[in-house]
Amino acid sequence: MKKELLVLLTLPWISTLAAQAQEVWACFDSRISGLEWQVSGWGQLTGRPSNFVLTLNGRDSSISLNGESTLLDCELTILPQIVRCQDILGIQLLFNTVTNLGTYSSIAGGVIGPGDDGIREDIQIKTFQCNRVRATPALKLHR
């Protein structure tokens, strides 16, 4: 009886994960703030807003900017319209697929570097907006 109840309780969760389709979004920064490394210390970031492509596809997600892609591991949160993504070096991203609004942070520069060139990665926090470009059908759950 306990096993049957556990299976019944987990089926909606499994179906939700299986129903997630690949989605491609064209995005642009609304606001950007942070710190950049200036010779020997941190100064106010003077970065400019940018356009980028966000591909949501579970563990095979990515963010592409200026022809370079960063792989992301994305998952649905407890709120089904909110997707949470991260990479292996400190990028965190939250995206609302209903409002098309998101936040992005990159903080690895605070603990990595400076390297041989004396440069650290920027520490950034951004808000952004997106428009859906494409969605592919979700994989169907085989029973």
mmCIF file of the C-alpha atoms, coordinates in Angstrom:
data_MODEL
# 
_entry.id   MODEL 
# 
loop_
_atom_site.group_PDB 
_atom_site.id 
_atom_site.type_symbol 
_atom_site.label_atom_id 
_atom_site.label_alt_id 
_atom_site.label_comp_id 
_atom_site.label_asym_id 
_atom_site.label_entity_id 
_atom_site.label_seq_id 
_atom_site.pdbx_PDB_ins_code 
_atom_site.Cartn_x 
_atom_site.Cartn_y 
_atom_site.Cartn_z 
_atom_site.occupancy 
_atom_site.B_iso_or_equiv 
_atom_site.pdbx_formal_charge 
_atom_site.auth_seq_id 
_atom_site.auth_comp_id 
_atom_site.auth_asym_id 
_atom_site.auth_atom_id 
_atom_site.pdbx_PDB_model_num 
ATOM 1   C CA . MET A 1 1   ? 0.000  0.000  0.000   1.00 0.00 ? 1   MET A CA 1 
ATOM 2   C CA . LYS A 1 2   ? 2.803  2.443  0.874   1.00 0.00 ? 2   LYS A CA 1 
ATOM 3   C CA . LYS A 1 3   ? 4.596  1.735  -2.416  1.00 0.00 ? 3   LYS A CA 1 
ATOM 4   C CA . GLU A 1 4   ? 1.413  2.317  -4.413  1.00 0.00 ? 4   GLU A CA 1 
ATOM 5   C CA . LEU A 1 5   ? 0.807  5.621  -2.641  1.00 0.00 ? 5   LEU A CA 1 
ATOM 6   C CA . LEU A 1 6   ? 4.406  6.734  -3.282  1.00 0.00 ? 6   LEU A CA 1 
ATOM 7   C CA . VAL A 1 7   ? 4.080  5.909  -7.001  1.00 0.00 ? 7   VAL A CA 1 
ATOM 8   C CA . LEU A 1 8   ? 0.797  7.822  -7.248  1.00 0.00 ? 8   LEU A CA 1 
ATOM 9   C CA . LEU A 1 9   ? 2.310  10.867 -5.546  1.00 0.00 ? 9   LEU A CA 1 
ATOM 10  C CA . THR A 1 10  ? 5.381  10.951 -7.816  1.00 0.00 ? 10  THR A CA 1 
ATOM 11  C CA . LEU A 1 11  ? 3.583  10.485 -11.165 1.00 0.00 ? 11  LEU A CA 1 
ATOM 12  C CA . PRO A 1 12  ? 2.552  14.164 -11.550 1.00 0.00 ? 12  PRO A CA 1 
ATOM 13  C CA . TRP A 1 13  ? 6.152  15.245 -10.822 1.00 0.00 ? 13  TRP A CA 1 
ATOM 14  C CA . ILE A 1 14  ? 7.577  12.811 -13.408 1.00 0.00 ? 14  ILE A CA 1 
ATOM 15  C CA . SER A 1 15  ? 5.010  13.943 -15.980 1.00 0.00 ? 15  SER A CA 1 
ATOM 16  C CA . THR A 1 16  ? 5.914  17.595 -15.358 1.00 0.00 ? 16  THR A CA 1 
ATOM 17  C CA . LEU A 1 17  ? 9.600  16.922 -15.979 1.00 0.00 ? 17  LEU A CA 1 
ATOM 18  C CA . ALA A 1 18  ? 8.872  14.904 -19.103 1.00 0.00 ? 18  ALA A CA 1 
ATOM 19  C CA . ALA A 1 19  ? 6.553  17.603 -20.433 1.00 0.00 ? 19  ALA A CA 1 
ATOM 20  C CA . GLN A 1 20  ? 9.225  20.306 -20.496 1.00 0.00 ? 20  GLN A CA 1 
ATOM 21  C CA . ALA A 1 21  ? 9.892  21.269 -24.120 1.00 0.00 ? 21  ALA A CA 1 
ATOM 22  C CA . GLN A 1 22  ? 12.997 22.866 -25.556 1.00 0.00 ? 22  GLN A CA 1 
ATOM 23  C CA . GLU A 1 23  ? 12.436 26.596 -25.817 1.00 0.00 ? 23  GLU A CA 1 
ATOM 24  C CA . VAL A 1 24  ? 14.595 29.219 -27.518 1.00 0.00 ? 24  VAL A CA 1 
ATOM 25  C CA . TRP A 1 25  ? 14.311 32.824 -26.350 1.00 0.00 ? 25  TRP A CA 1 
ATOM 26  C CA . ALA A 1 26  ? 15.777 36.049 -27.785 1.00 0.00 ? 26  ALA A CA 1 
ATOM 27  C CA . CYS A 1 27  ? 16.685 38.202 -24.785 1.00 0.00 ? 27  CYS A CA 1 
ATOM 28  C CA . PHE A 1 28  ? 18.069 41.625 -23.924 1.00 0.00 ? 28  PHE A CA 1 
ATOM 29  C CA . ASP A 1 29  ? 19.345 43.125 -20.691 1.00 0.00 ? 29  ASP A CA 1 
ATOM 30  C CA . SER A 1 30  ? 17.019 45.613 -19.013 1.00 0.00 ? 30  SER A CA 1 
ATOM 31  C CA . ARG A 1 31  ? 19.475 46.675 -16.311 1.00 0.00 ? 31  ARG A CA 1 
ATOM 32  C CA . ILE A 1 32  ? 23.012 45.705 -15.440 1.00 0.00 ? 32  ILE A CA 1 
ATOM 33  C CA . SER A 1 33  ? 25.052 46.349 -12.332 1.00 0.00 ? 33  SER A CA 1 
ATOM 34  C CA . GLY A 1 34  ? 28.194 44.999 -10.778 1.00 0.00 ? 34  GLY A CA 1 
ATOM 35  C CA . LEU A 1 35  ? 31.937 45.314 -10.372 1.00 0.00 ? 35  LEU A CA 1 
ATOM 36  C CA . GLU A 1 36  ? 34.818 45.064 -12.811 1.00 0.00 ? 36  GLU A CA 1 
ATOM 37  C CA . TRP A 1 37  ? 38.512 44.529 -12.116 1.00 0.00 ? 37  TRP A CA 1 
ATOM 38  C CA . GLN A 1 38  ? 40.532 47.688 -12.723 1.00 0.00 ? 38  GLN A CA 1 
ATOM 39  C CA . VAL A 1 39  ? 44.317 47.150 -12.546 1.00 0.00 ? 39  VAL A CA 1 
ATOM 40  C CA . SER A 1 40  ? 44.534 46.413 -8.813  1.00 0.00 ? 40  SER A CA 1 
ATOM 41  C CA . GLY A 1 41  ? 41.016 46.576 -7.418  1.00 0.00 ? 41  GLY A CA 1 
ATOM 42  C CA . TRP A 1 42  ? 37.292 46.491 -8.021  1.00 0.00 ? 42  TRP A CA 1 
ATOM 43  C CA . GLY A 1 43  ? 35.459 49.429 -9.592  1.00 0.00 ? 43  GLY A CA 1 
ATOM 44  C CA . GLN A 1 44  ? 31.914 50.091 -10.765 1.00 0.00 ? 44  GLN A CA 1 
ATOM 45  C CA . LEU A 1 45  ? 30.994 48.002 -13.822 1.00 0.00 ? 45  LEU A CA 1 
ATOM 46  C CA . THR A 1 46  ? 30.692 50.062 -16.992 1.00 0.00 ? 46  THR A CA 1 
ATOM 47  C CA . GLY A 1 47  ? 29.277 47.218 -19.075 1.00 0.00 ? 47  GLY A CA 1 
ATOM 48  C CA . ARG A 1 48  ? 26.660 47.843 -21.712 1.00 0.00 ? 48  ARG A CA 1 
ATOM 49  C CA . PRO A 1 49  ? 23.376 45.946 -22.001 1.00 0.00 ? 49  PRO A CA 1 
ATOM 50  C CA . SER A 1 50  ? 23.553 43.103 -24.493 1.00 0.00 ? 50  SER A CA 1 
ATOM 51  C CA . ASN A 1 51  ? 21.376 40.810 -26.574 1.00 0.00 ? 51  ASN A CA 1 
ATOM 52  C CA . PHE A 1 52  ? 21.656 37.058 -26.075 1.00 0.00 ? 52  PHE A CA 1 
ATOM 53  C CA . VAL A 1 53  ? 19.905 33.769 -26.819 1.00 0.00 ? 53  VAL A CA 1 
ATOM 54  C CA . LEU A 1 54  ? 18.619 31.595 -23.982 1.00 0.00 ? 54  LEU A CA 1 
ATOM 55  C CA . THR A 1 55  ? 17.916 27.952 -24.823 1.00 0.00 ? 55  THR A CA 1 
ATOM 56  C CA . LEU A 1 56  ? 15.982 26.069 -22.159 1.00 0.00 ? 56  LEU A CA 1 
ATOM 57  C CA . ASN A 1 57  ? 16.360 22.312 -22.488 1.00 0.00 ? 57  ASN A CA 1 
ATOM 58  C CA . GLY A 1 58  ? 16.918 20.850 -19.024 1.00 0.00 ? 58  GLY A CA 1 
ATOM 59  C CA . ARG A 1 59  ? 20.536 19.793 -18.479 1.00 0.00 ? 59  ARG A CA 1 
ATOM 60  C CA . ASP A 1 60  ? 21.365 20.750 -22.087 1.00 0.00 ? 60  ASP A CA 1 
ATOM 61  C CA . SER A 1 61  ? 20.407 24.417 -21.763 1.00 0.00 ? 61  SER A CA 1 
ATOM 62  C CA . SER A 1 62  ? 22.658 27.311 -22.784 1.00 0.00 ? 62  SER A CA 1 
ATOM 63  C CA . ILE A 1 63  ? 23.090 31.055 -22.954 1.00 0.00 ? 63  ILE A CA 1 
ATOM 64  C CA . SER A 1 64  ? 24.742 32.390 -26.138 1.00 0.00 ? 64  SER A CA 1 
ATOM 65  C CA . LEU A 1 65  ? 26.333 35.823 -26.414 1.00 0.00 ? 65  LEU A CA 1 
ATOM 66  C CA . ASN A 1 66  ? 28.563 37.094 -29.232 1.00 0.00 ? 66  ASN A CA 1 
ATOM 67  C CA . GLY A 1 67  ? 28.870 33.631 -30.761 1.00 0.00 ? 67  GLY A CA 1 
ATOM 68  C CA . GLU A 1 68  ? 29.990 31.979 -27.508 1.00 0.00 ? 68  GLU A CA 1 
ATOM 69  C CA . SER A 1 69  ? 27.753 29.583 -25.600 1.00 0.00 ? 69  SER A CA 1 
ATOM 70  C CA . THR A 1 70  ? 27.826 28.713 -21.916 1.00 0.00 ? 70  THR A CA 1 
ATOM 71  C CA . LEU A 1 71  ? 26.222 25.426 -20.963 1.00 0.00 ? 71  LEU A CA 1 
ATOM 72  C CA . LEU A 1 72  ? 23.595 25.590 -18.234 1.00 0.00 ? 72  LEU A CA 1 
ATOM 73  C CA . ASP A 1 73  ? 21.808 23.000 -16.144 1.00 0.00 ? 73  ASP A CA 1 
ATOM 74  C CA . CYS A 1 74  ? 18.179 24.140 -15.836 1.00 0.00 ? 74  CYS A CA 1 
ATOM 75  C CA . GLU A 1 75  ? 15.231 22.808 -13.891 1.00 0.00 ? 75  GLU A CA 1 
ATOM 76  C CA . LEU A 1 76  ? 11.714 23.812 -12.997 1.00 0.00 ? 76  LEU A CA 1 
ATOM 77  C CA . THR A 1 77  ? 11.250 25.208 -9.509  1.00 0.00 ? 77  THR A CA 1 
ATOM 78  C CA . ILE A 1 78  ? 8.369  24.574 -7.161  1.00 0.00 ? 78  ILE A CA 1 
ATOM 79  C CA . LEU A 1 79  ? 6.563  27.290 -9.146  1.00 0.00 ? 79  LEU A CA 1 
ATOM 80  C CA . PRO A 1 80  ? 6.152  25.698 -12.614 1.00 0.00 ? 80  PRO A CA 1 
ATOM 81  C CA . GLN A 1 81  ? 6.583  28.980 -14.520 1.00 0.00 ? 81  GLN A CA 1 
ATOM 82  C CA . ILE A 1 82  ? 9.988  29.669 -12.911 1.00 0.00 ? 82  ILE A CA 1 
ATOM 83  C CA . VAL A 1 83  ? 13.081 28.004 -14.364 1.00 0.00 ? 83  VAL A CA 1 
ATOM 84  C CA . ARG A 1 84  ? 16.341 27.990 -12.387 1.00 0.00 ? 84  ARG A CA 1 
ATOM 85  C CA . CYS A 1 85  ? 19.655 27.531 -14.225 1.00 0.00 ? 85  CYS A CA 1 
ATOM 86  C CA . GLN A 1 86  ? 23.312 27.358 -13.222 1.00 0.00 ? 86  GLN A CA 1 
ATOM 87  C CA . ASP A 1 87  ? 26.691 26.557 -14.702 1.00 0.00 ? 87  ASP A CA 1 
ATOM 88  C CA . ILE A 1 88  ? 29.734 25.037 -13.025 1.00 0.00 ? 88  ILE A CA 1 
ATOM 89  C CA . LEU A 1 89  ? 31.469 28.366 -12.307 1.00 0.00 ? 89  LEU A CA 1 
ATOM 90  C CA . GLY A 1 90  ? 28.969 30.608 -10.597 1.00 0.00 ? 90  GLY A CA 1 
ATOM 91  C CA . ILE A 1 91  ? 26.343 31.714 -13.131 1.00 0.00 ? 91  ILE A CA 1 
ATOM 92  C CA . GLN A 1 92  ? 22.841 31.680 -11.674 1.00 0.00 ? 92  GLN A CA 1 
ATOM 93  C CA . LEU A 1 93  ? 19.763 32.480 -13.737 1.00 0.00 ? 93  LEU A CA 1 
ATOM 94  C CA . LEU A 1 94  ? 16.052 32.634 -12.891 1.00 0.00 ? 94  LEU A CA 1 
ATOM 95  C CA . PHE A 1 95  ? 13.504 32.989 -15.675 1.00 0.00 ? 95  PHE A CA 1 
ATOM 96  C CA . ASN A 1 96  ? 9.713  33.346 -15.582 1.00 0.00 ? 96  ASN A CA 1 
ATOM 97  C CA . THR A 1 97  ? 8.256  31.733 -18.719 1.00 0.00 ? 97  THR A CA 1 
ATOM 98  C CA . VAL A 1 98  ? 4.900  33.512 -18.235 1.00 0.00 ? 98  VAL A CA 1 
ATOM 99  C CA . THR A 1 99  ? 6.113  37.113 -17.772 1.00 0.00 ? 99  THR A CA 1 
ATOM 100 C CA . ASN A 1 100 ? 9.250  36.566 -19.950 1.00 0.00 ? 100 ASN A CA 1 
ATOM 101 C CA . LEU A 1 101 ? 11.387 38.295 -17.280 1.00 0.00 ? 101 LEU A CA 1 
ATOM 102 C CA . GLY A 1 102 ? 14.582 37.006 -15.740 1.00 0.00 ? 102 GLY A CA 1 
ATOM 103 C CA . THR A 1 103 ? 17.578 37.698 -13.548 1.00 0.00 ? 103 THR A CA 1 
ATOM 104 C CA . TYR A 1 104 ? 21.193 36.684 -14.103 1.00 0.00 ? 104 TYR A CA 1 
ATOM 105 C CA . SER A 1 105 ? 24.172 36.756 -11.779 1.00 0.00 ? 105 SER A CA 1 
ATOM 106 C CA . SER A 1 106 ? 27.814 35.849 -12.290 1.00 0.00 ? 106 SER A CA 1 
ATOM 107 C CA . ILE A 1 107 ? 30.027 35.999 -9.233  1.00 0.00 ? 107 ILE A CA 1 
ATOM 108 C CA . ALA A 1 108 ? 32.979 33.686 -9.967  1.00 0.00 ? 108 ALA A CA 1 
ATOM 109 C CA . GLY A 1 109 ? 35.290 36.668 -10.590 1.00 0.00 ? 109 GLY A CA 1 
ATOM 110 C CA . GLY A 1 110 ? 35.213 37.387 -6.877  1.00 0.00 ? 110 GLY A CA 1 
ATOM 111 C CA . VAL A 1 111 ? 37.061 34.172 -6.068  1.00 0.00 ? 111 VAL A CA 1 
ATOM 112 C CA . ILE A 1 112 ? 38.911 33.244 -9.278  1.00 0.00 ? 112 ILE A CA 1 
ATOM 113 C CA . GLY A 1 113 ? 41.907 35.148 -10.596 1.00 0.00 ? 113 GLY A CA 1 
ATOM 114 C CA . PRO A 1 114 ? 43.554 37.364 -11.343 1.00 0.00 ? 114 PRO A CA 1 
ATOM 115 C CA . GLY A 1 115 ? 45.428 35.174 -13.803 1.00 0.00 ? 115 GLY A CA 1 
ATOM 116 C CA . ASP A 1 116 ? 48.675 35.818 -15.611 1.00 0.00 ? 116 ASP A CA 1 
ATOM 117 C CA . ASP A 1 117 ? 47.079 38.775 -17.378 1.00 0.00 ? 117 ASP A CA 1 
ATOM 118 C CA . GLY A 1 118 ? 46.016 40.336 -14.056 1.00 0.00 ? 118 GLY A CA 1 
ATOM 119 C CA . ILE A 1 119 ? 42.342 40.254 -15.065 1.00 0.00 ? 119 ILE A CA 1 
ATOM 120 C CA . ARG A 1 120 ? 39.372 38.878 -13.163 1.00 0.00 ? 120 ARG A CA 1 
ATOM 121 C CA . GLU A 1 121 ? 35.929 38.185 -14.556 1.00 0.00 ? 121 GLU A CA 1 
ATOM 122 C CA . ASP A 1 122 ? 33.289 40.834 -13.862 1.00 0.00 ? 122 ASP A CA 1 
ATOM 123 C CA . ILE A 1 123 ? 30.842 40.357 -11.011 1.00 0.00 ? 123 ILE A CA 1 
ATOM 124 C CA . GLN A 1 124 ? 27.452 41.004 -12.609 1.00 0.00 ? 124 GLN A CA 1 
ATOM 125 C CA . ILE A 1 125 ? 23.781 41.154 -11.778 1.00 0.00 ? 125 ILE A CA 1 
ATOM 126 C CA . LYS A 1 126 ? 21.333 41.723 -14.633 1.00 0.00 ? 126 LYS A CA 1 
ATOM 127 C CA . THR A 1 127 ? 17.633 41.822 -15.225 1.00 0.00 ? 127 THR A CA 1 
ATOM 128 C CA . PHE A 1 128 ? 16.461 40.855 -18.673 1.00 0.00 ? 128 PHE A CA 1 
ATOM 129 C CA . GLN A 1 129 ? 13.425 40.398 -20.911 1.00 0.00 ? 129 GLN A CA 1 
ATOM 130 C CA . CYS A 1 130 ? 12.886 37.780 -23.601 1.00 0.00 ? 130 CYS A CA 1 
ATOM 131 C CA . ASN A 1 131 ? 10.661 36.897 -26.534 1.00 0.00 ? 131 ASN A CA 1 
ATOM 132 C CA . ARG A 1 132 ? 10.053 33.267 -27.399 1.00 0.00 ? 132 ARG A CA 1 
ATOM 133 C CA . VAL A 1 133 ? 11.585 32.372 -30.747 1.00 0.00 ? 133 VAL A CA 1 
ATOM 134 C CA . ARG A 1 134 ? 10.831 28.665 -30.894 1.00 0.00 ? 134 ARG A CA 1 
ATOM 135 C CA . ALA A 1 135 ? 9.494  25.783 -28.851 1.00 0.00 ? 135 ALA A CA 1 
ATOM 136 C CA . THR A 1 136 ? 9.840  22.141 -29.831 1.00 0.00 ? 136 THR A CA 1 
ATOM 137 C CA . PRO A 1 137 ? 7.332  19.529 -28.720 1.00 0.00 ? 137 PRO A CA 1 
ATOM 138 C CA . ALA A 1 138 ? 7.937  17.908 -25.378 1.00 0.00 ? 138 ALA A CA 1 
ATOM 139 C CA . LEU A 1 139 ? 9.077  14.337 -25.166 1.00 0.00 ? 139 LEU A CA 1 
ATOM 140 C CA . LYS A 1 140 ? 6.248  11.981 -24.333 1.00 0.00 ? 140 LYS A CA 1 
ATOM 141 C CA . LEU A 1 141 ? 6.424  9.792  -21.281 1.00 0.00 ? 141 LEU A CA 1 
ATOM 142 C CA . HIS A 1 142 ? 6.360  6.098  -22.214 1.00 0.00 ? 142 HIS A CA 1 
ATOM 143 C CA . ARG A 1 143 ? 4.570  3.840  -19.756 1.00 0.00 ? 143 ARG A CA 1 
# 
